[in-house]
């Protein structure tokens, strides 16, 4: 019988009885929160995990327990330098991995920033679009030859994609008034569209891609948001949930938040998740683009899965980074 997982499932629930010995996994953003949990849970089940982080000192401290946990399980954990807000750093990381030539079974593009004040990356891109999408776009495409047949790409997106579709005419807010959450929404929609386009390009060789929403978790990701703004959002959600006769909103724990990444990466059937958006350890259903839905409702906007928009984003991304894939 196939185990059914849901919103409260943890990484340990999802990986119960799973042996990952011999599997190699790349996880970006392993200096805190979901990245550490994702890397640690996979390594504890025997995987060889390569964790990428901008701040290696912070990552080493955060991953100290991971190293202790994996030693007895046959897994391993090592760190590589990666600053997604610098294409020079991204390309150097990719070149280092290509030079080693060791293949990956799964790549989990976990790193990201949220609701940052207006700023630009080292290459002049709006911070959230540049970091969350373009950095991963270049990294993943450069190391794509290392992903084994049967391998997977898992992009961390968010229910925040419902805040905005991508704007390919003005990706850097040069003509649009900057809104931190709209910018976040654009970048998270881009994460889904990138998975759609990558899946189309690589499925014939047995490599699939999916995007996941981890849920709402209290991590460092929300450090740029005013606490009062977050409280107001939760209050609004609870009002809507009460009107629907549902219990009040609850944050997910970090092991619950990382469960969908792990489920999509190593447990779910490839054909089930390929080119799709997943949440709460299952494939999300499509909701109308302008439907009123609460921040904790399930569902993916149709525009985030549109193959034509995915292709247009791919082309625009190549143009922006000056590289064709």
N, C-alpha and C positions, 0 to 999 in steps of 0.2 A: 504494500500500500504506500502511495506517495504521501510523504509528510506535508501537512498544510501549515504554512507559517503565516504570521500576520503582524500587526502593528507593534505588539508587545514582545515578539520573538527577539532573542539576542543572538549575537555572533556564535555563542556556544550552542544555542538551540539549533541554529542552522548547520553548524559544522559537526554536530554530534555523530560520531561514527565515521566521519570522513577522514581519509588518509591522504595527505598531500605530499608525501615523500616523492622527491624527484621533480616537483613542480616549481617553476621559477616565476615570481610575481614582482612587478614594479609598482610601488605605491608612491604617489607624490604627496607632499605635505605631511610629513611624519614628525613634525616637531610638537604637536599637541592634538588633543581631541580625537576626532574620528580617524585621522591618519594613523595615530599610534595604536588605537584599538584595532583597526583593520589589519595593519601590519602584524601586530602581536598575535591576533587570533589565527591568522593564516600560518605564521611561523610556528605557533604552538601545535599545529596539526601537521607539521613536517615540511612545510614549504620553505624554499630558499627565497627570502624576501629582500629586495633591494629598495631601500627607502630614500626618497629624494627630498631634500629640504634646503631652504635658503640659508638658515642659521644652523650650521652644523653643531655648534656648541650647545644650543638649546635642544636640538634634536637628540644629541647624545645623552643629555640629562633626562629628557622625556622617555627615551627608549631604554634606559638602564634596566628597568624591570623586564622589558621584552627580552633582552639578552639573557637574563637569568632564567626566564620561563622556557625559552626555546632549547637551551642546551641539552636537556634530557629527552627532548622529543624528536631529535633528528633534524630539526629545521635549522635555519640560519638567518641572520639579519645583518645587513651591512648598509652603510650610508653613502650617498653621493651628493655632491653639491648641485643645487638647481635654484636659480632665481628666475621665476616665470615672468617677472617684470623687466627682464633684460634678455633680448634675443641672443646676445653674445654669450650669456651664461647658458641659455637653453641649447644653443648649438654646440657649445663645449661639452655639456652633459651628454648630448646625443652622440657626439663624436667619440667620447670616452666609452660609452656603452657599445657602439659599433666596433670600436677597436678591439674590445674584449671578445665580441662575437658570440656571446652566450645567449641563447634564445630565451624568450619569455612565453609562458603559457597565458598569463593575464597581465594587462596593464590597467591600473586603476588610477584615473586622473582625479585625485581627491582634493588637491590644494586649491585654495581660492580666497578671495576677499569679498566683503559685503558692505554695501552702503557707505563707501568711503567718501570723504570730502573730495571735491573735484581736484584731479591731479592727472599727471601723465606718467607713463612708464619711461624707461631709459630711451625707448625708441619713439616717444612722442604720441603713443596711443592712450586714449582714456583709460585710467587705471584698471577699472573692473573688466572692461572688454579685453584690454591688452593682457591682463594677468590670467583671468579665468578662461578666456577662449584662445586668443592668439598664441600665448606661450605654449599651451598644451597642443594647439594645432601644429605648430612647428616641431615640437618634441616628438609627438606621436607619429607624425608622418615621416620624420627622419628615421625613427627606429622601427617603423612598420615591417621592414624585412626581417627583423628579429622575432616577430610574433609567429609562433609555430602554427601549423595547420591545426585547426581545432581550438585555437586560442581566442581570447576575447579582449575587447577594449570596453571598459566601464567608465563613463564620464559622470562625475557627480554634478547633477543639476539641482533644482529646487522647485518647490511649489511657487517660489518667487518668479518663475518664468511667466506666470499668469499676469504679472504686472505690466509686461510689454513684449511685443514682438521685436525682432531685430530691426534696426534702421540702417540699411545699407547705403543710403544717400548721405547720412550724417553720423557715422559710427563714433566719432570723437566729440560730439556735442559742440561742433564749431558754429552751428546755426540754431541749435535747439537749447533752450534754457536747461541747465543741468539740474537733475533731480537724482539724488543718490539711489533711491529705490527703483526708479525707472531704469537707471544704468545697470543696476544689479539684475533686474528682470531681463533686460536685453542680453546680458552676458550668459544668464542661465538658459534662456531660449537658444542662444548660440551653442551651448554645450549639447543640447538635445539634437539640434540640426546637424552638428558635426558628427554625432553618433550615427544619425540616419544616412548621411553621405558616405561616411567611412564604411558602414556596413554594406552599402550598395557596391562599393568598390572592391571589397575584400571577401565577400561571402562565397564567391566561386572557389576560392582557395581554402574555404573552411574556417575563415576568421570572421567572427561576428562582433557587433558593437551595440551597446545599449546605454541609455542614460538612466540615472537613478535619483530619486528624491529621498534623502535619508530621514526626513521628518524634522520636527522642530526640537532642537537640543540646545542646552545652555553650554556653549563653548566660546572660545576666544573670537569666533567669527563675528559675533555681534558687538565687538568692542567699540565700533564707531557709532553705534546707535545710542541715543539718549535713553536712559532707563525709563523715563516718563513716557517716551514714545512707544517703547515696548509694552509697558503696562497698559497704555491706551488700546493698543492692538489686541492684547489678550482680553481686555474688557469687552471690546467690540465682538470678538469671536465668541465669548461666553454668552453675550446677549443673543447672538444669532443661534448658537447651539441650544440655548434654553428655549427659544421660540420653536425649534425643531424637536423639542422634547428629548434632547440628548444631554449627557453629562458634561460638566465643564471641562475645558481644555486642560491637558496635562502634558508637560514636556516629556520627551523621550529621554531615557538614559543614553549614555554614549554607546554601550554595547547594543542597545536596541537601534540606535541611529546607524551604526555601522553594519547592521545585519543585512540590509538590502544590498549593499555593495558586495558583501561576501556571497550572499545568495545568488545574485546575478553573475558574479564572477566565476564561481566554481560549483554551484549546486543546480541551478535552474537549467532546463533543457535549452540548448543553444537556439533552436528554431523558435522557441517560445519568446525569447527576449530580444532576438536580433532585430535591430532597427526600431526598438520600442522604448517606452518610458516606463520605469518600474518604481513602485512605492509599496511600503509595508509588505515586502517580500512577495509581491505579485505584479503582474503587468497592469499598468493603469489604464482606465478607460478614457476615451476622448469626450471632452465636454465642449459645448459651444463656446466660440471665442469671446462672446460678450455675456455669458451667463454669470449671474451673481452667485458666487460661491464663497464660503468662508475660508479663512486662512488654513483651516485644518481639513477641509473637504478634500476628497480624492479627485483625481482626474488631471488630464493633460489637455491644454488648448490645441486645437487642430493645427493652428499655424506653426506650432513647434515640431510637428511631424511632416510638414508639407515638403515633398521631395523637390519641387521646383525652387522653393526658398532655400532648401539645404544646398542645392547646386549653386544658387546665386551667392550664398554665403561663402561657399568653398572658393569660388572664383574671386570674390572680393577679398577674402583672407589671403589668397595667394598674391594678389595685387598689393595688398598692404605690407606683407612681409618680404616681398620681392623674391619669392621662391615658388616654383611649380611642383606639384606632387601628383 
